[in-house]
Amino acid sequence: MPFRDRHDAGSRLAKRLHTQLGAPLPGERRIVLALPRGGLPVAEHVAETLHAPLDVLVVRKLGAPGNEEFALGAIASGGARHVDERTLAQLGVDAPTLEAIEARERREIERREALYRGNRDALDVKDATVVLVDDGVATGSTMKAALVVLRSQHPARILVAIPLAPRDTLHALEALADDVVCLETPEPFFAVAQGYDSFPQVDDATVTRILDAASAPT
């Protein structure tokens, strides 16, 4: 069943997580992290339902020359890097070309972090249960880079929460995360957008608005 939009996906995902996770254990600290930009409207509902703080983990795809939607890998905040060496070899992408792509995307990571957070510090995930949310996963390269970042920050547990993904990618994520919650695994899988009736681009202003609201005093 397709999702109406990201808000519908977030609401349904939040209900599943609430049932699966239950009440926090004594001393357990939960944090919801979203992959921007599309993950924010989904994660907003998850954070509200779990009564958990919300933040972003900025990850950028390393797009192939001439076809930026085709991922060679991804990089993330903190210097994490995931590259598909087989794809690099198949496409003949040399080291200088890859370095130029990575430098461009690293600048974008720095820009987004400054824009989204302002003067706020990133949430401390050490010893926390982290729920990592996106609006869907295709190849998984971006999510894999995010998982590398999180592991280096020593959370107690990482749970990946996504509305949809192909089965083979889902299995790969299950090997990297402590748990994965995925609502739909459509077959055949062409793109994340196929699972949504409405799938517009999410702009920076929307991301900032959601994060500002989540961090506002209650």
trRosetta pair geometry for C-beta under 8 A, 3 or more apart (Angstrom, degrees):
i j d omega theta_ij theta_ji phi_ij phi_ji
1 184 7.4 -135 51 -93 59 133
2 194 7.8 -113 -109 145 112 53
2 195 5.6 174 -132 -175 74 43
2 196 6.1 161 -177 -100 103 12
2 197 5.5 117 124 -44 129 78
3 6 7.4 69 130 -85 137 24
3 8 4.7 165 -172 93 88 111
3 9 4.1 7 -143 -64 160 90
3 12 7.1 -135 -112 22 106 137
3 163 6.0 -23 -40 -173 147 147
3 164 7.9 -141 -12 -21 117 120
3 195 5.9 37 13 142 96 88
3 196 5.1 -30 70 -105 93 70
3 197 7.1 -134 95 7 46 80
4 7 7.6 -40 82 66 103 83
4 8 4.0 107 40 -22 94 155
4 196 7.5 4 110 -156 16 73
4 197 5.3 -29 -142 38 42 123
4 198 6.5 5 158 23 60 102
5 8 5.4 105 48 9 59 101
5 9 7.3 -114 107 -2 35 93
5 41 7.8 -49 139 131 96 145
5 196 6.3 67 -115 -161 34 112
5 197 6.8 -65 -57 63 64 86
5 198 4.4 -22 -90 72 97 106
5 199 7.3 -175 -133 -74 64 47
6 9 5.4 -54 -147 39 37 114
6 10 6.1 40 153 -22 68 104
6 38 6.7 -152 -102 -172 142 77
6 41 4.0 79 114 92 129 123
6 42 5.2 -94 -176 -55 94 81
6 135 5.4 -50 -118 -121 108 122
6 196 7.3 -5 -55 -119 61 140
6 199 7.6 102 -45 -120 90 62
6 202 7.5 4 -5 -67 166 125
7 10 5.6 -51 -145 36 31 112
7 11 6.4 35 154 -21 63 104
7 41 5.7 -70 -67 167 68 111
7 42 7.9 -140 -87 -87 26 47
7 45 6.8 122 -155 -45 60 130
8 11 5.8 -53 -148 34 30 112
8 12 6.4 23 157 -12 64 108
9 12 6.0 -61 -148 41 29 106
9 13 6.0 26 156 -18 66 112
9 42 5.4 -39 100 -112 106 105
9 135 6.5 86 91 -147 155 75
9 163 3.9 -34 -161 -87 120 147
9 183 7.5 -163 -151 33 81 149
9 195 7.8 75 -94 126 129 115
9 196 7.3 -53 -42 -94 128 102
10 13 5.7 -57 -140 41 29 110
10 14 6.0 34 158 -25 65 107
10 41 6.1 -131 -30 134 142 64
10 42 3.9 -173 -79 -145 95 45
10 43 6.8 -86 -125 -6 118 18
10 44 6.2 16 -173 57 160 76
10 45 3.3 127 140 28 108 127
10 46 6.2 -106 -161 -27 88 80
10 133 8.0 55 -117 -177 90 141
10 163 8.0 -65 -57 -63 42 116
11 14 5.8 -53 -147 33 26 113
11 15 6.8 28 154 -19 60 103
11 45 5.0 -101 -72 -163 50 157
12 15 5.9 -51 -152 31 33 111
12 16 6.7 32 152 -16 63 104
12 163 7.3 75 75 -120 113 97
12 183 6.1 58 124 -114 118 157
13 16 5.7 -56 -153 36 35 111
13 17 6.3 30 153 -16 68 108
13 42 6.4 31 35 -174 147 101
13 45 7.1 110 62 88 92 117
13 46 6.0 -40 108 -76 107 106
13 133 7.4 117 133 -133 150 114
13 161 5.7 113 178 166 122 109
13 162 7.6 -118 -119 131 139 6
13 163 5.8 -89 -60 -80 122 74
13 181 7.1 123 -156 119 88 118
13 183 6.1 -103 -87 -38 78 126
14 17 5.8 -58 -145 40 31 109
14 18 6.1 35 156 -24 66 106
14 45 4.5 -113 -33 134 139 95
14 46 4.7 -154 -91 -94 87 50
14 48 7.2 -10 -135 64 151 84
14 49 3.8 129 -180 6 118 153
14 50 7.3 -131 -148 -26 89 84
15 18 5.8 -52 -145 33 29 113
15 19 6.6 26 156 -15 62 106
15 49 7.2 -115 -65 -143 42 159
16 19 6.0 -61 -154 38 29 108
16 20 6.1 19 155 -13 67 114
16 181 5.9 157 122 -179 124 131
16 183 6.5 -160 -24 -87 159 95
17 20 5.7 -60 -138 43 31 106
17 21 5.6 11 171 -4 71 116
17 46 6.0 41 37 -140 156 97
17 49 7.0 115 74 97 107 130
17 50 6.5 -48 121 -64 123 116
17 131 6.7 52 -149 -136 146 146
17 159 7.8 125 -131 129 109 141
17 161 5.9 -4 -76 -119 129 143
17 181 6.1 165 -82 70 82 172
18 21 6.6 -59 -127 46 19 96
18 22 7.8 87 170 -75 48 24
18 49 5.1 -91 -62 158 120 119
18 50 6.7 -148 -87 -78 77 69
19 22 7.6 8 177 -63 24 63
20 181 6.4 -167 29 -95 166 134
21 24 8.0 1 153 -79 108 53
21 30 7.9 72 175 -108 150 145
21 50 6.9 14 73 -118 151 112
21 159 7.8 -118 -83 0 116 176
24 28 4.1 -156 -174 76 96 113
24 29 7.7 54 -156 -76 142 19
24 30 6.0 -127 -96 -21 119 115
24 129 7.8 -169 -127 30 95 138
25 28 4.2 88 54 -25 79 127
28 129 5.8 11 -173 -7 105 123
28 156 7.8 -122 -133 70 79 155
29 127 7.0 59 42 109 118 84
29 128 4.5 -71 95 -116 99 89
29 129 6.9 165 82 21 47 76
30 50 5.8 -105 126 154 148 124
30 51 8.0 83 68 81 126 66
30 52 4.2 -80 110 -106 102 128
30 128 6.6 143 -109 -177 16 97
30 129 4.8 -29 -104 72 71 103
30 130 7.9 159 -158 -86 55 26
30 131 6.8 21 -172 -10 100 106
31 52 5.9 -178 -109 175 20 115
31 53 5.7 -25 -125 68 76 91
31 55 6.9 -13 -179 21 110 108
31 123 5.4 166 -144 130 137 145
31 125 5.7 -119 56 -109 153 82
31 128 4.9 39 1 145 111 147
31 129 7.3 160 24 81 67 51
31 130 5.2 -22 71 -109 97 71
31 131 7.2 -172 91 25 46 72
31 155 7.9 -118 44 -122 118 128
32 43 5.3 156 154 -170 118 103
32 46 5.3 156 -133 107 145 108
32 47 4.1 -132 43 -82 148 89
32 50 6.5 135 -52 56 120 134
32 52 4.9 116 -16 99 96 122
32 53 7.1 -171 32 91 78 41
32 54 5.0 -23 77 -104 105 71
32 55 7.6 150 87 26 57 61
32 130 7.8 142 -102 -162 22 58
32 131 4.8 -25 -109 69 71 105
32 133 6.2 9 -173 -6 97 124
33 43 7.4 -81 112 -138 19 150
33 54 7.8 154 -91 -158 29 53
33 55 5.5 -26 -109 76 74 82
33 56 6.7 99 -163 -148 75 14
33 57 4.6 41 170 -20 126 109
33 123 7.7 -145 -82 54 95 125
33 125 7.4 -16 -47 -87 132 134
33 130 5.9 2 3 -170 115 106
33 131 7.2 166 26 81 66 50
33 132 5.2 -17 71 -109 101 67
33 133 7.0 167 86 21 47 77
33 146 7.8 172 119 -174 128 122
33 150 7.6 -171 44 -90 159 121
34 39 3.8 173 -173 118 89 108
34 40 4.8 116 131 -85 157 51
34 42 7.1 150 -128 67 115 85
34 43 3.5 -122 -79 3 114 157
34 44 7.9 7 -63 -38 150 61
34 54 6.8 18 -11 -169 109 99
34 55 7.6 -175 22 94 76 34
34 56 5.5 -45 68 -108 81 67
34 57 7.3 172 73 22 31 75
34 133 5.0 -33 -105 73 70 99
34 134 7.2 130 -162 -85 65 48
35 38 7.4 -5 97 62 86 77
35 39 4.1 97 56 -7 65 149
35 56 7.5 102 -116 -158 18 80
35 57 6.1 -39 -89 70 64 88
35 59 5.7 -36 -139 34 105 114
35 132 7.3 50 -35 178 96 89
35 133 7.1 -152 10 91 77 49
35 134 4.3 -8 42 -91 121 100
35 142 6.4 101 -165 143 149 119
35 143 7.1 -84 -51 -89 157 69
35 146 6.1 -79 -86 -75 114 152
36 39 6.3 -95 -74 45 29 94
36 40 5.8 28 -107 -39 78 109
36 56 4.9 4 -30 -146 112 132
36 58 6.2 -21 38 -106 111 72
36 112 6.6 180 82 179 142 136
36 116 6.7 -123 -56 -90 164 151
36 202 7.6 -127 -163 100 73 126
36 207 5.1 43 -135 -124 125 141
37 40 6.1 -41 -175 5 54 116
37 201 7.6 45 80 177 134 72
37 202 4.0 -165 130 90 109 108
37 203 7.0 -141 178 97 159 0
37 204 7.0 -96 -105 -81 135 46
37 206 7.1 87 179 73 115 106
37 207 5.1 -95 -137 -60 92 125
38 41 7.4 -55 -171 29 45 96
38 42 7.5 30 145 -3 69 113
38 134 6.7 48 91 -170 97 76
38 135 3.9 -82 145 9 108 135
38 136 7.8 -48 129 27 137 80
38 192 7.9 87 141 124 162 152
38 202 5.2 163 -88 11 49 128
39 42 5.5 -69 -159 47 49 112
39 43 5.4 42 151 -21 85 114
39 133 5.1 143 -172 113 110 79
39 134 4.1 -67 -88 -118 116 47
39 135 5.5 -138 -84 -24 50 75
40 43 5.7 -59 -135 42 29 106
40 44 6.2 46 161 -38 64 98
40 56 7.1 -26 -83 -91 101 106
40 202 6.4 165 44 166 108 153
40 206 6.8 149 88 124 138 93
40 207 5.0 -179 -35 -116 166 72
40 210 4.9 140 169 64 117 157
40 211 7.4 -68 -138 -44 127 86
41 44 5.7 -36 -147 13 31 121
41 45 7.9 27 159 -11 54 96
41 135 7.4 33 59 -85 92 117
41 202 6.4 -150 -13 -107 112 136
41 206 7.2 -22 -58 158 102 126
41 210 7.0 -132 -80 -82 52 151
42 45 6.7 -65 -174 32 35 102
42 46 6.8 27 142 -14 69 112
42 133 5.5 -162 106 163 107 120
42 134 7.1 51 58 145 146 16
42 135 5.1 175 -24 -91 137 70
42 163 6.7 -116 -130 -31 139 112
43 46 5.1 -57 -148 40 45 115
43 47 5.9 45 156 -22 77 103
43 54 6.0 134 137 -142 110 115
43 133 3.9 153 -85 75 96 144
44 47 6.2 -56 -149 35 25 108
44 48 6.5 23 154 -17 61 109
44 54 6.8 34 -105 -126 49 165
44 210 5.2 -95 -85 -153 122 122
44 214 7.2 -129 -124 -68 77 117
45 48 5.8 -56 -147 37 32 111
45 49 6.2 27 158 -17 66 110
46 49 6.0 -61 -148 39 27 107
46 50 6.1 5 163 0 66 114
46 52 7.8 -32 130 50 79 117
46 131 6.2 -144 156 122 134 140
46 133 5.6 -176 24 -78 157 152
46 161 6.3 126 -119 104 152 153
47 50 6.2 -67 -138 50 25 97
47 51 8.0 99 166 -80 55 3
47 52 5.1 -109 -143 73 68 81
47 53 6.9 -42 -154 137 119 12
47 54 3.9 -34 -94 -66 165 110
47 214 6.2 9 117 -132 155 126
48 51 7.5 17 -179 -74 29 43
50 131 6.9 137 -2 7 171 154
52 131 7.1 101 81 25 164 120
53 123 5.8 158 111 -108 131 144
53 214 6.9 109 -160 158 58 108
53 215 7.7 52 -152 -95 98 68
54 210 7.5 -77 122 146 145 96
54 211 6.8 -139 108 -115 103 63
54 214 4.0 -69 51 -168 117 158
54 215 7.8 -114 63 -50 82 73
55 117 7.9 24 -149 -97 94 107
55 122 6.2 103 -178 -153 147 66
55 123 4.4 -152 -22 1 151 116
55 211 7.3 62 -124 -131 43 108
56 112 7.9 -103 122 144 148 110
56 113 7.9 -159 87 -108 117 65
56 116 5.5 -26 26 144 148 156
56 117 7.6 -131 39 -58 108 93
56 207 7.1 33 -75 -172 145 116
56 211 6.7 -50 -23 -86 107 133
57 76 6.5 6 161 -165 95 123
57 77 6.4 -129 -162 27 66 119
57 132 7.0 -27 23 -133 143 102
57 146 5.2 97 118 -140 136 105
57 149 6.3 157 -166 89 123 145
57 150 7.2 -32 -117 -61 157 97
58 76 6.7 151 92 -153 53 69
58 77 5.1 85 55 -42 88 108
58 109 4.9 139 124 -146 123 81
58 112 5.0 152 -129 92 139 126
58 113 5.4 -109 -1 -64 151 87
58 116 7.5 173 -70 22 118 145
59 74 5.6 31 172 165 103 126
59 75 7.1 179 -154 92 65 36
59 76 4.1 -24 -103 -98 82 96
59 77 7.5 -83 -69 -1 58 75
59 109 7.8 20 -104 -108 15 112
59 142 4.9 124 122 -167 129 87
59 143 7.9 134 95 -74 169 26
59 145 5.1 141 -146 91 121 119
59 146 4.9 -72 -55 -65 147 92
59 149 7.6 -138 -83 -6 104 142
60 74 6.3 170 87 -156 39 81
60 75 5.7 -11 59 60 89 82
60 76 7.4 169 17 -84 64 47
60 105 3.9 176 119 -175 142 112
60 106 7.7 -144 44 -65 142 34
60 108 5.7 109 -98 81 149 119
60 109 5.5 -111 -15 -61 123 95
60 142 7.8 -123 119 -121 5 101
61 68 7.7 112 103 169 116 78
61 71 4.8 -90 -159 -109 110 103
61 73 7.8 160 -158 96 56 32
61 74 5.1 -45 -106 -99 43 93
61 105 7.4 -138 72 -126 37 145
61 141 6.6 84 -125 92 85 118
61 142 5.6 -52 -73 -73 84 106
62 71 6.5 84 61 -160 62 70
62 72 4.5 -70 106 64 104 98
62 73 4.7 7 39 64 125 73
62 74 5.9 -155 -2 -84 83 31
62 75 6.6 76 -51 -12 105 91
62 83 6.9 -18 50 -106 153 86
62 98 7.1 30 -179 -151 138 81
62 101 5.3 89 -157 131 90 125
62 102 6.2 -12 -110 -81 121 72
62 105 6.2 -109 -91 -2 67 159
62 141 7.9 -99 35 147 84 139
63 67 6.9 -146 175 106 98 48
63 68 3.1 38 154 -153 159 61
63 69 6.5 33 -131 -18 117 18
63 70 6.5 94 -156 59 73 54
63 71 6.5 -56 -98 -99 51 47
63 72 6.9 94 174 4 6 92
63 101 6.9 -150 55 -156 61 127
64 67 4.8 0 78 68 108 88
64 68 6.9 -155 51 -92 53 28
64 70 4.3 -20 15 84 123 106
64 71 7.5 -98 -25 -51 86 2
64 72 5.5 129 -74 -47 71 99
64 87 7.7 -105 -81 158 117 116
64 91 5.8 -109 -142 -151 123 167
64 93 7.0 -120 -136 -67 78 136
65 91 7.8 153 37 157 90 127
65 93 6.7 158 2 -108 108 103
65 97 6.3 -51 -47 -176 133 129
65 101 7.5 -114 -64 -71 79 126
67 70 4.4 25 120 13 112 116
71 74 6.5 -17 -161 -52 124 89
71 84 7.4 92 117 3 85 126
71 87 7.9 36 103 124 58 171
71 139 5.3 -160 47 58 129 151
71 141 4.4 -175 140 40 144 150
71 142 7.2 -110 -120 -37 153 83
72 83 6.2 -7 141 -145 87 82
72 84 6.1 -143 -176 43 45 92
72 87 5.6 -166 -130 107 61 125
72 88 6.0 73 -158 -75 109 80
72 91 7.4 -95 -99 41 105 146
72 93 6.3 -40 -119 43 144 169
72 98 7.0 -137 133 -119 154 99
72 101 7.3 63 42 107 140 160
72 141 7.9 129 85 -161 27 163
73 81 6.9 43 141 177 133 73
73 82 4.9 -165 -166 104 100 60
73 83 3.5 -71 -50 -105 162 47
73 84 5.4 -173 -69 -1 85 70
73 87 7.8 176 -42 60 79 129
73 141 5.3 -151 -142 -168 33 127
73 145 7.3 108 165 -63 80 119
74 81 7.7 -173 95 -148 45 45
74 82 5.4 7 52 56 78 98
74 141 4.7 142 -13 137 108 91
74 142 4.5 152 -99 -97 164 51
74 144 7.1 133 45 63 119 85
74 145 3.9 -119 97 -14 106 145
75 79 7.8 -49 -166 -163 102 25
75 80 6.6 155 -159 89 56 59
75 81 5.0 -10 -106 -103 85 73
75 82 7.7 -175 -78 24 41 63
75 102 6.0 95 -33 -144 147 91
75 105 5.8 129 43 108 118 124
75 106 6.4 -39 108 -78 151 79
75 109 7.0 -90 107 -44 102 146
75 145 6.1 -148 -116 -156 10 146
76 80 4.4 -8 53 63 101 110
76 81 7.9 -158 20 -68 70 39
76 109 7.3 152 -156 -124 28 141
76 145 4.4 155 -23 143 112 105
76 146 5.6 151 -99 -86 155 51
76 148 7.1 151 37 67 130 98
76 149 4.5 -92 106 -46 136 136
77 80 7.5 19 69 22 39 99
77 109 6.0 -178 -75 179 68 124
77 113 6.5 107 -100 -78 123 135
77 122 7.7 158 146 -92 157 155
77 149 6.1 71 69 -140 74 146
78 149 5.0 125 50 -137 132 98
78 152 6.4 167 149 80 142 139
78 153 7.6 -94 -107 -54 164 105
80 145 5.3 140 120 -171 111 77
80 146 7.8 139 91 -88 150 17
80 148 4.1 150 -156 100 129 114
80 149 4.3 -113 -6 -65 148 78
80 152 6.9 -161 -74 2 111 138
81 102 7.4 9 -124 -134 123 131
81 145 6.8 -9 -132 -127 16 107
81 148 7.7 -81 39 96 30 159
82 141 5.9 -176 103 -165 118 75
82 144 4.7 138 -147 106 172 109
82 145 4.3 -132 11 -74 113 80
82 148 6.2 175 -55 -13 106 142
83 88 6.5 25 165 -41 110 130
83 98 7.3 39 -130 -160 142 137
84 87 4.0 44 104 15 118 115
84 88 6.6 164 93 -17 64 82
84 141 6.7 -73 -33 -103 110 124
85 88 5.5 -50 -148 33 36 116
85 89 6.4 35 155 -18 67 104
86 89 5.9 -57 -153 37 31 109
86 90 6.3 30 152 -20 66 109
87 90 5.6 -54 -143 37 33 112
87 91 6.1 13 164 -3 68 111
87 93 8.0 11 123 18 76 125
88 91 6.4 -71 -146 47 23 96
88 93 4.8 -92 -147 58 73 105
88 98 6.9 0 -126 -76 123 136
89 92 7.5 27 -175 -72 30 40
93 97 5.3 -123 -165 88 79 129
93 98 5.6 94 146 -60 111 95
94 97 5.2 93 58 12 72 105
94 98 7.1 -140 100 -5 35 93
95 98 5.7 -59 -145 39 31 110
95 99 6.1 33 158 -22 67 107
96 99 5.6 -54 -145 35 32 114
96 100 6.5 33 156 -20 65 103
97 100 5.9 -55 -152 33 31 110
97 101 6.6 30 152 -16 64 105
98 101 5.7 -54 -150 37 34 111
98 102 6.2 32 154 -19 67 109
99 102 5.7 -56 -145 39 30 111
99 103 6.3 34 156 -23 65 105
100 103 5.8 -50 -145 32 30 111
100 104 6.6 31 155 -18 62 104
101 104 6.0 -58 -155 34 30 111
101 105 6.5 18 155 -10 66 110
102 105 5.9 -61 -146 43 32 105
102 106 6.1 37 155 -26 67 106
103 106 5.6 -51 -144 32 30 114
103 107 6.8 33 155 -20 61 100
104 107 6.0 -55 -159 30 31 110
104 108 6.8 28 147 -16 63 105
105 108 5.3 -51 -151 35 41 114
105 109 6.6 50 149 -25 67 97
106 109 5.5 -45 -152 28 36 115
106 110 6.7 35 151 -16 64 102
107 110 5.8 -55 -153 36 35 111
107 111 6.4 36 150 -21 67 105
108 111 5.5 -51 -146 36 35 114
108 112 6.2 33 157 -18 67 106
109 112 6.0 -59 -147 37 27 107
109 113 6.3 27 157 -20 64 107
110 113 6.0 -54 -146 34 29 110
110 114 6.6 26 157 -15 62 108
111 114 6.1 -64 -156 38 28 108
111 115 6.2 21 154 -15 67 113
112 115 5.6 -60 -143 41 32 110
112 116 5.7 21 165 -14 71 113
112 204 7.4 -136 -125 -119 82 110
113 116 6.3 -58 -134 41 24 102
113 117 5.9 -10 178 12 62 118
113 122 8.0 -36 -152 -66 113 109
114 117 7.1 -70 -129 50 15 88
114 118 7.7 64 176 -92 50 24
115 118 7.8 -1 178 -60 19 59
115 204 5.9 -27 141 -171 143 128
115 208 6.6 -83 150 -76 85 118
116 204 7.5 -117 -74 -158 81 86
116 207 5.6 -54 -114 132 106 117
116 208 5.9 -139 -125 -88 52 71
116 211 5.7 82 179 13 87 164
117 120 4.5 -123 -176 64 88 91
117 121 7.5 92 177 -76 136 3
117 122 7.0 -59 -107 -70 155 63
117 211 7.1 -89 -93 155 49 150
120 211 8.0 -160 48 157 152 115
120 215 6.1 -58 -104 -143 156 164
124 128 7.5 130 112 -18 65 129
125 128 4.9 -106 -160 46 54 119
125 130 5.2 18 -153 -75 122 128
125 150 6.5 -72 121 -143 158 83
125 153 5.0 60 67 122 110 131
125 154 7.8 150 103 71 84 51
125 155 4.6 -45 152 -78 101 105
126 153 6.1 -113 -69 160 70 79
126 154 5.0 23 -128 83 80 98
126 155 6.7 -125 -117 -85 19 46
127 154 6.9 3 -44 127 58 93
127 155 6.8 -104 5 -147 8 41
127 156 5.0 42 -163 -46 43 100
128 155 5.2 -56 64 -138 68 94
128 156 6.1 -169 69 14 12 96
129 155 7.0 115 -106 172 16 113
129 156 5.8 -46 -66 70 61 107
129 157 4.6 -4 -120 60 77 106
129 159 7.0 18 178 -1 93 110
130 150 5.9 -151 84 -152 160 132
130 155 4.6 -53 -9 -140 116 166
130 157 7.0 -177 28 90 66 56
130 158 5.1 -15 68 -111 103 67
130 159 7.1 177 90 28 52 68
131 159 5.0 -23 -109 73 67 103
131 161 5.3 10 -176 -4 98 128
132 143 7.4 125 131 -147 128 90
132 146 6.1 144 -165 135 140 131
132 147 7.3 -156 46 -80 173 72
132 150 6.8 -90 -69 -52 136 156
132 158 6.2 9 -9 -168 119 95
132 159 7.0 171 20 83 74 46
132 160 5.1 -33 70 -107 102 61
132 161 6.8 155 73 22 45 74
132 177 7.5 -133 39 -114 125 131
133 161 4.9 -24 -96 74 79 99
133 162 7.1 160 -149 -79 52 55
134 137 6.2 90 79 -63 134 82
134 142 7.5 113 -104 103 158 121
134 143 6.4 -105 -2 -83 146 105
134 162 5.5 -4 61 -107 82 100
135 162 7.6 41 111 -148 9 80
135 163 6.4 -12 -172 19 47 119
135 192 6.4 89 109 170 90 137
136 162 5.9 110 -114 -177 31 107
136 163 5.5 -51 -76 62 82 94
136 164 4.7 -7 -124 63 106 83
136 165 6.4 173 -168 -69 69 65
136 192 3.4 145 91 -140 136 111
136 195 6.1 158 -98 41 146 137
137 140 5.3 47 174 -88 120 67
137 142 7.8 -151 -128 59 85 97
137 143 5.4 -19 -116 -19 127 143
137 162 5.3 -23 -10 -152 103 165
137 164 7.6 -161 34 99 64 50
137 165 4.1 4 62 -106 98 113
137 166 7.9 -110 101 22 82 69
137 169 5.6 -165 124 136 111 138
137 170 7.6 136 76 -75 128 65
137 173 7.0 43 125 -49 172 146
137 192 7.2 105 15 -87 11 113
138 165 7.5 -144 -73 -136 22 71
138 166 7.0 48 -150 -2 45 109
138 169 6.9 166 143 -57 21 167
138 189 7.4 174 -133 148 71 117
138 191 6.2 -17 -98 -134 132 49
138 192 5.7 -95 -52 -38 97 89
139 169 6.5 -177 -173 -102 16 129
140 143 5.2 -63 -156 50 63 111
140 144 5.5 69 144 -31 86 102
140 165 7.4 63 -74 -154 96 126
140 169 4.2 178 -40 -156 121 105
140 172 5.5 117 117 84 170 129
140 173 5.9 -139 -139 -57 127 99
141 144 5.7 -53 -146 33 29 113
141 145 6.7 31 155 -18 62 103
142 145 5.9 -54 -155 33 32 110
142 146 6.6 33 149 -19 64 106
143 146 5.4 -52 -150 35 37 115
143 147 6.4 39 152 -22 67 103
143 160 6.6 59 -170 -135 127 134
143 162 7.9 -38 -98 -63 147 139
143 173 6.1 -16 121 -106 136 120
144 147 5.7 -52 -150 33 33 112
144 148 6.7 39 150 -22 63 100
144 172 7.5 -40 -79 138 117 115
144 173 7.5 -123 -75 -97 75 75
144 176 6.4 -162 -124 -72 75 176
145 148 5.6 -50 -154 29 35 115
145 149 6.8 38 149 -19 64 102
146 149 5.7 -52 -155 33 36 114
146 150 6.4 31 152 -17 67 107
147 150 5.7 -53 -144 38 34 110
147 151 6.3 38 157 -23 66 104
147 158 6.5 120 -133 146 85 159
147 160 7.5 -36 -80 -70 113 118
147 173 7.6 176 -49 -142 149 78
147 176 4.8 61 143 146 162 124
147 177 6.1 -105 -119 -71 129 80
148 151 6.0 -55 -149 32 28 111
148 152 6.7 26 155 -19 61 107
149 152 6.0 -65 -160 33 29 110
149 153 6.9 16 151 -12 65 111
150 153 5.8 -66 -154 38 37 108
150 155 5.8 -25 175 4 97 124
150 158 5.4 104 125 -100 144 135
151 154 7.7 43 176 -69 38 37
151 155 7.8 -78 -98 29 32 87
151 158 7.3 -62 -69 -23 71 147
155 158 5.8 103 77 -62 134 82
157 178 4.7 -85 -157 52 81 163
157 179 7.4 15 175 9 110 104
158 177 4.9 -113 107 -144 102 82
158 178 5.2 130 55 8 62 97
158 179 7.8 179 98 34 51 66
159 177 6.6 100 -124 170 23 123
159 178 6.3 -58 -71 70 61 94
159 179 4.5 -14 -117 70 87 100
159 180 7.3 175 -165 -84 61 28
159 181 6.6 26 171 -3 106 102
160 173 5.5 -74 53 168 166 127
160 177 4.5 -114 -12 -70 106 169
160 179 7.4 -166 29 96 67 51
160 180 4.6 -9 64 -115 104 79
160 181 7.2 -174 93 30 56 62
160 182 7.9 3 112 -56 99 90
161 180 7.8 179 -75 -159 36 49
161 181 4.8 1 -115 62 74 107
161 182 8.0 -178 -153 -72 37 49
162 165 5.6 53 107 -35 141 113
162 180 7.6 -19 21 -169 101 93
162 181 7.4 158 30 88 55 62
162 182 5.2 -5 71 -108 91 83
162 183 7.7 -134 106 11 53 80
163 182 7.4 38 120 -154 12 63
163 183 5.1 -30 -154 35 52 119
163 184 6.4 2 155 26 70 100
163 195 6.4 159 122 130 114 145
164 182 6.7 94 -118 -172 21 97
164 183 6.4 -55 -66 66 65 84
164 184 4.1 -25 -101 74 98 97
164 185 6.8 170 -154 -82 73 33
164 186 6.3 11 -163 -1 129 98
164 192 6.7 147 78 -139 107 69
164 195 4.2 180 13 -80 162 167
165 169 5.1 -117 174 87 110 115
165 170 4.7 136 99 -66 122 91
165 173 7.4 -20 158 8 169 141
165 182 5.3 -73 26 -138 107 142
165 185 6.3 -26 75 -108 60 78
165 189 7.6 16 164 -136 33 156
166 169 4.9 82 64 14 87 105
166 170 6.8 -152 93 -12 41 91
166 185 6.6 86 -147 -159 22 84
166 186 7.7 -58 -93 66 62 64
166 187 7.6 97 -136 -90 79 72
166 189 3.7 -138 -85 42 101 161
167 170 5.4 -57 -147 34 32 117
167 171 6.5 34 157 -21 66 101
167 185 5.0 72 -69 -179 77 135
167 187 7.1 -1 -13 -73 115 113
167 189 7.9 -179 2 -17 67 135
168 171 5.8 -50 -153 31 33 111
168 172 6.8 34 149 -18 63 103
169 172 5.5 -54 -153 34 37 113
169 173 6.5 34 151 -17 68 104
170 173 5.8 -56 -150 37 32 109
170 174 6.4 37 151 -25 65 105
170 180 6.5 160 -164 132 81 151
170 182 5.6 -83 -122 7 123 164
170 185 6.2 -53 -21 -106 152 122
171 174 5.6 -50 -149 30 33 116
171 175 7.0 35 152 -21 61 101
172 175 6.0 -55 -161 29 34 111
172 176 7.0 16 149 -8 64 111
173 176 5.7 -67 -151 42 40 105
173 177 5.7 8 165 4 80 114
173 180 5.2 101 113 -96 110 144
174 177 6.7 -60 -120 51 26 90
174 180 5.0 -93 -86 9 74 132
177 180 5.4 109 69 -63 134 86
182 185 6.4 64 126 -61 127 91
184 195 5.9 151 84 -134 142 129
185 189 7.5 -60 -178 -66 60 127
186 189 5.4 124 84 -90 83 77
186 194 6.4 -133 84 108 159 119
186 195 6.2 -163 -13 -83 136 95
189 194 7.4 -179 -150 53 54 140
190 194 5.3 95 54 -39 99 144
191 194 5.4 119 63 -16 71 96
192 195 6.3 -57 -177 26 50 109
192 196 7.6 22 141 -4 73 112
192 199 7.5 158 114 -150 87 145
193 196 5.9 -74 -157 43 48 104
193 199 4.4 180 -133 89 84 164
196 199 3.9 112 85 -63 138 105
202 206 5.2 -108 -169 73 85 139
202 207 6.6 95 144 -51 111 89
203 206 5.3 104 60 4 69 100
203 207 7.4 -130 106 -2 42 89
204 207 5.5 -55 -152 36 39 114
204 208 6.2 37 153 -18 71 106
205 208 5.8 -55 -147 38 31 110
205 209 6.3 34 154 -23 65 106
206 209 5.7 -52 -146 34 31 112
206 210 6.4 28 157 -18 64 105
207 210 6.1 -59 -151 35 28 107
207 211 6.4 18 157 -11 65 111
208 211 5.9 -61 -145 43 29 106
208 212 6.0 32 157 -22 67 109
209 212 5.8 -56 -145 36 27 111
209 213 6.3 25 157 -17 63 108
210 213 5.9 -58 -150 37 28 109
210 214 6.3 27 154 -20 64 109
211 214 5.6 -54 -143 36 33 111
211 215 6.2 17 162 -8 66 111
212 215 6.2 -68 -145 44 26 100
212 216 6.5 44 153 -48 63 99
213 216 5.7 -38 -149 3 32 119
